[in-house]
Amino acid sequence: MDRTTVLSRLAAVCAVLAAVALVTGLWLGAQAQPVQLLRPAPASQASLFGDEARAQGPSGTRIGSPQDLIIRNQAVFLPETGADGLRYVDEPMLTELGLYPLQLKTVRLLSILTVLGLLALAAAFWLGGRWSRKVALRAAAPAPSERA
């Protein structure tokens, strides 16, 4: 196999890998949902505040602000839901199970960077193949002094 064919095939492989990275990023992103991490309050504290606190969601300490996260283990979700489909997650259970949720913005960033990198590599391989073909054609062409 000559250099031109190898570079062309490497360019095609990079283009296919870019498509796979794009589809994988979109698939993972579709699993994200709005989540609020929560450290639940003890039952005695929850009963102290009664139904008024329940109207605002489960009682406990909210950790950070709501964000889109990818959490695949359904055991960490609390039964209550908030406005606009906000799901509450038991943060101590996440720690206990050793789970680390993925942020949607991180998945999107890595997906975009991977796709762009692979497409740049594919373009470089393709251009290298074109240049290699051009050099090979020049080398195969007769010299100007031989034509006369």
N, C-alpha and C positions, 0 to 999 in steps of 0.2 A: 504494500500500500504506500502510495506516495504522500508527501507532506500535505498537499492540497486536500486530499481526501480525508486525512486525519483531522485537519483543522475544521473542515466542513462538518464532519460528524461530531466533533466536540462542540461546535456552535449549535448544532441541532439538539444535542443532549442538554446543553445549558438552557436552551429555549423551553424544552420539555420540563426540566426541573423548575424553571420559573413559573410555568403554568401550574405545576403541582403545588408549589409554595403558595401561589395565589389562591387556589381552591382550598388548600388546608387552612389558610388564614381566614377565609370567608366562612368555612365550616365551623371553626372554633369560635369566631365572632358571633355566629348565629346562636350559640349556646349561652351567651352572656345575658344577664338579667340585672335589674337594679337591686342592689343589696345594701343593707345597713348592718354593719357589725355591731353586736350588742353583747355586753356582759350582763346576763340576767340577774335581777335582784333576788335575794332570798324570798321564799314564800311569805315569811312573816312581814317583811317590808312591803311586799306587793299587796297583802291584805290590808295593811295600814292605810294605804292611799285609796283603795276601793276602786269603784267603777270609773271614777273621773280620770284616773291615770290610764285605764284600759282604753279609753277613747282615743288617746294619743299613741297607742301601740303598746307593746309589752313593756313592763316596767324593767328598768335596769339602766346601766350606763352605756350610752351610745359612744362608739369608738369611731372617730373621724366623721366624715360626711358620707351620704349615700353615693355610691358609684356603681358602674357596670362591672361586674365580676363574673368570671367563669368558675363555677363550683359544681362539680359533678356528683358529689356525695350528698344525697338528699337527707341523710341523717342529721346534718348540722343545721338544717333550717328549722326555725320555730314555726308553730302552726299559724300564728297571727300574720296578717299581711297589712301593709300600709296603703296609703293613697297611691294611685297610679301603678299598682302592682308591685310596690316595694316589698321585698322579702327581708325578713330579719334572720340573721345568722348568729348562732351561739358561738361566740369567739373562743371561750374556754374549750369547747368541744373541738374546734378547729385545731387548737394547740395540742390538745390531748391526742388527737388522731394523727398529728403531724402533717396536716394538710396546709398547703399554701395556695390560696386562690389566685388565679391569673386575672390581671386587670385587662379590660378590653383594649384600652389605649396602648398597652405594652404589646399585646398580640398584633394589633394593627401596625404599630411601628416596626416590629421585627419582620412582619410579613412584607411590608412595603420595601424595607431595606434589603431583604433577601431577594425579592423579585427584581429590584433595580440592579443589584449587584450581579445577579445571574444574567440579566439582559445585557449589561455592559460587557460581561465576559463573553457572551455569545457574539456580540458585535465585534469585539476584539478578535476572536477566533475567525469569524467570517471575513473580516478585513485582512487578517493574516493569510487566510486561504486565497483571497483574491490577489494579494501581493505576491504570494508564492507562485500562483499560476502565471502571473505576468512575468515574473523573473524566469520561470521555466520556458515560456514562449520566446522570450528574448534570447535565451541560451540556445534554443533549438533553431532559431532563424539564422540563415546564412549571413555572414559578415558582408558589409557593403562592397568590399574589394572583390569578393568571390562572385558577386552578381554580374559584374561587367565582363 
